[in-house]
Structures are given as C-alpha cells and as structure tokens.
Amino acid sequence: MATIDYNLVRPLRALLEERNVTRAAERLHMSQSAMSIALGRLRAHFDDPLLVRRGNLHDLSPLAERLLHDLPRAIAETEQLFALQSRFDAATSTRAFTIAGVDYAIARIMPALNQIVQREAPNVRFEFPAADAALVNSLPDALRFIDAVIMPHGYGAGQAHIDLFTDAWICLVDGESGLSDESTADELFSRPWVQTISPREGMTPAIHQLQSRGIDVTIAAVTPHFFVVPALLIGTNRIALVPESFARMAMAMQPRLRTLPAPLDLDPVRDAFWWHRDREHDSEHRWLRGILRRVSDSVIPNPDDGHTEVAIQ
C-alpha cells in the first residue's frame, strides 16, 4: 500500500474544486510550480489523471468526482480526530465549536452563554451557521460535521439531546391588520401567512400540526430568519405563527406588532440542543454540554420586554 502524505489533502481538495492549477495555487498561497508538483504526486498516488484537459479547461476524472464528493467528510473527520484531547482545559483552550440553529434560538441563549465563556473560557470561539433545510434534511449524518444543532423536537428523533426551553405557539400580526383577540379561527386561516420554512423544504412543527388536522393556509412570504418576520408583517394583513418568546423579542423591536392566541390548541415547541452520539465521550464536547445545561437553567424569559434575564453567578 502506498504511503499516505497528509500534506497533499488540502492541495487535492483545492485542485478538484478549482479544476485549475493556477487558481488552486493562489487559493492555498502556494507557487504554481509547487501545486504542479503536488498534482503530479497525487496522480502517481491514485494512478489516475484526476484533471483531464478539455481545450482550455479541465474536467474531473470519474475517480476525481468520487474524491470530491467524499473529501469534505474525510477532512472534517480527520480534523475532529486530531482535535481530540484526553483532557480539556477550558481556560486555555482555543477550540472552535460549531452550533447550528435558527437565529432567535441562538439569540436567546447568547447572553447566558457569553457570560460563562467570557469568564471561564475566554479564548474558546463559537460559530453559528443556520440550521437550514439542507442541514435538517441530512440529519443525523449532518451532526457528524458540526458540534450540535439547536432545533425543536420532531426533527432529531433518536439523537442525544439536552432540552433547553418550551414555548407556546402564538400568532404575530400588525396591530393595524384588523384582527383582534375575538377573531375566529376561520378569520385567521383566511389571511395570508408568513412561514419560516419553505413549503417545498418542509414545515414548521406548528404548520405540521395544522396540516395534520386538514388545515392548509396560504403562504404569502417565506424566510429562514425569524428576525426578518416582523418586516414581512408590518403594513400587511399577514399572520405568522411563532414561538411566544420570539414574539416578545419581535414586539420589543417593532412596537406596532401585537400577538393573538393561536387559532387552535397546539402542542408547544420544545427546543433542544442535539449532538451526534459519536461525540458522547469527547472531553471537549462534555464541557460544551455542561455549559449548555447551565445556560438552559439560566435562561428566564422576561414577559415585560421580551429580553432574557441571566442569573449565573
């Protein structure tokens, strides 16, 4: 078996993604001759041309197509392997944790999380990509490549998790939309709605409950970002069915908004912190889970202003 040179992994990925030696060299800040040498060594290792010239361009060989598909996962798993430590010292660690989630859920945990991390792990870094449809639809495999995701129950069945907070569903409308607490369910269902997941990509837990009861609403606007929802409601007769804690945040930003009771008795949204069981015994991840448990115990919604009170000492 040929010896594996791990120094060739990054040039391999750059070459396959750029399909051009010059651009790959520029991307990795290497000389073109050094990248050409790397390509020669890769061709020798795989006994395959990898890049096949077609006029002034290059196509990927069939093997290169397979490599390009598998490389991101292989690189992520390798980086995770070399990042493992038998002991995790939060005070000196420069570890970067990646936690996906919707914007309002991340905003809700951040005051408590910031307070803990600033005091106990000042050099630890967090990245918060969106928990978009592509990620949700690829669960649980997607959890192999990030540290965790914050999302409601109903998407991550069977995965390890920490329950964070429970919210009632509530309608959010423009205060001048003509709707009131006395508006009937039929009136609400007849209005256009704002949704936070595209119908072609899935449904929010609330919309799923409505559809399970044979109720379809007209979707007038869709955004993956909860904090865009107020802008899609102001000046319209639209309705958004959102978690109550987010509704308080929204009204703090846009006093013109108001809430109405949900048109039906709906099961609450239960947000949780989910991770892949492969990380169960990772010392760094155990620290992270301990922090999230403390955050969960500390996040107390303030009904007066929609913000979060933090009671961590």
Number of C-alpha atoms within 10 A of each C-alpha: 4 7 6 9 10 9 9 14 16 13 23 22 18 20 26 23 15 15 19 18 23 16 17 24 20 13 13 12 10 14 14 15 12 13 25 17 12 19 20 14 14 19 15 12 14 12 9 15 17 24 22 14 14 8 7 6 10 16 16 19 16 12 14 22 15 11 17 17 12 11 16 13 14 14 15 13 14 12 12 15 10 8 11 13 11 8 9 16 14 17 14 12 14 13 16 12 17 16 21 24 22 21 19 18 20 19 14 22 20 16 17 23 20 14 16 18 17 12 9 14 18 15 15 16 13 12 12 17 16 18 17 15 15 11 17 18 13 10 15 18 12 18 23 18 17 19 21 26 27 24 23 23 17 11 14 20 11 10 14 16 20 16 17 22 20 15 15 17 26 24 18 28 31 25 18 14 16 9 20 15 9 9 13 11 12 9 11 20 15 13 16 17 21 25 25 20 18 16 12 7 11 14 16 19 19 20 19 14 16 17 13 10 10 8 11 13 15 13 16 13 17 17 14 17 15 20 16 14 23 21 13 22 21 17 15 14 18 23 28 25 23 24 21 22 23 23 26 23 20 24 19 15 14 14 11 15 21 19 22 18 17 19 18 12 11 15 12 17 21 17 20 23 26 26 25 22 15 10 17 13 10 17 16 21 18 14 14 16 19 12 16 21 15 16 24 19 15 20 22 17 17 13 12 8 13 19 19 20 14 18 12 13 6
